[in-house]
């Protein structure tokens, strides 16, 4: 496939065809061509390349009179990505298919009588055993989400608020302790905002707010994440409470760039049916706010989904290199 991709097919065309099948459910060459705007010949060649590589599979073996394969295609359901979330003491593992659907998830309850390395080793060992037991599944990538900030060159975590994990080189630990190869290490906030940006790509200016550890935010302009503007770092919740603090943050962003939507990831606020309305009402009471953005509160784990998306993007990039 790799020589075919380099010689006769453009990388962007291959990516478009993969996305049409994996994300949009296009199951015939004609539908792929219609969705991507490619010719049916180009769409067909790209689909054949993915079929030959085992990334796509066929539903049937029907053949038209002219000889072209007319069977429907889909992504191979036995190709998965694994994500380990270490951003909280109760670790969790999630497993995603090529369409980024979560096929299974497991949580590990931290045992206080054990040391942090012992808990981490037990969790990663269970994760490895789970993947090895699924002998018909091929894992394309393993991604680990960590709290705070991660420095790839030194394999060091900082600013996590958890001294135990900062004393461990997690990637090296995973490899040496249980032989689990880790393809990607990413901090929780970067993974979460990546998913938010992908799901709100064409929806104007979006402020993503995370309340997992204090209140942190990122500004997304039509799918592009701004690293500095809109980011205040993880702030402690004031005595006024999360809702009031978020309202102040939204007001500041509205006056600076204007917002179409505010997406708040918060298990705490998601359990309060009035939280979104309370934030909206607080914003409306503030002066000089002309356009009130939509307020969306979700308990969905954006970071895990974002890590799976990043894993898939990196895997696909390597595949077509």
KASULCOR-V274009 format. One record per pair of residues at least 24 apart in sequence whose C-alpha atoms are under 6 Angstrom apart, sorted by the first residue. I is the first residue (numbers start at 0). J is the second residue. D is the distance in Angstrom with one decimal. If there is no record, write none. Layout:
# KASULCOR-V274009
i->I j->J d->D
i->I j->J d->D
This chain:
# KASULCOR-V274009
i->0 j->48 d->5.5
i->13 j->45 d->5.7
i->21 j->98 d->4.7
i->22 j->98 d->5.6
i->26 j->71 d->5.1
i->26 j->72 d->4.9
i->26 j->73 d->5.9
i->27 j->71 d->5.2
i->77 j->136 d->4.7
i->78 j->136 d->6.0
i->78 j->137 d->5.0
i->78 j->138 d->6.0
i->79 j->138 d->4.8
i->80 j->138 d->5.5
i->80 j->139 d->5.6
i->80 j->140 d->5.2
i->81 j->141 d->4.8
i->82 j->141 d->5.9
i->82 j->142 d->4.8
i->82 j->143 d->5.8
i->83 j->143 d->4.7
i->84 j->143 d->5.9
i->84 j->144 d->4.7
i->85 j->144 d->5.7
i->85 j->145 d->5.1
i->86 j->145 d->4.7
i->86 j->146 d->4.4
i->140 j->182 d->5.9
i->141 j->181 d->5.1
i->141 j->182 d->5.4
i->142 j->182 d->5.9
i->142 j->183 d->4.6
i->142 j->184 d->5.8
i->143 j->184 d->5.0
i->144 j->185 d->5.1
i->144 j->186 d->5.5
i->144 j->187 d->5.6
i->145 j->186 d->4.8
i->145 j->187 d->5.8
i->146 j->186 d->5.6
i->146 j->187 d->5.6
i->148 j->186 d->5.8
i->187 j->302 d->5.8
i->190 j->302 d->4.6
i->190 j->305 d->4.7
i->190 j->306 d->5.2
i->191 j->301 d->4.5
i->191 j->302 d->3.7
i->191 j->305 d->5.4
i->193 j->305 d->5.4
i->194 j->305 d->4.2
i->196 j->222 d->4.7
i->203 j->259 d->5.8
i->204 j->258 d->4.9
i->204 j->259 d->5.4
i->205 j->258 d->5.9
i->205 j->259 d->6.0
i->205 j->260 d->5.0
i->205 j->261 d->5.7
i->206 j->261 d->4.8
i->207 j->262 d->4.9
i->208 j->263 d->4.7
i->209 j->263 d->5.9
i->209 j->264 d->5.0
i->210 j->265 d->5.5
i->242 j->278 d->5.7
i->246 j->278 d->5.6
i->246 j->282 d->5.7
i->258 j->292 d->5.6
i->259 j->292 d->4.7
i->260 j->292 d->4.7
i->260 j->293 d->4.5
i->260 j->294 d->6.0
i->261 j->294 d->4.9
i->262 j->295 d->4.8
i->262 j->296 d->6.0
i->263 j->296 d->4.7
i->264 j->296 d->6.0
i->264 j->297 d->4.9
i->264 j->298 d->5.7
i->265 j->298 d->5.3
i->266 j->298 d->4.6
i->269 j->296 d->5.9
i->269 j->297 d->5.7
i->269 j->298 d->5.6
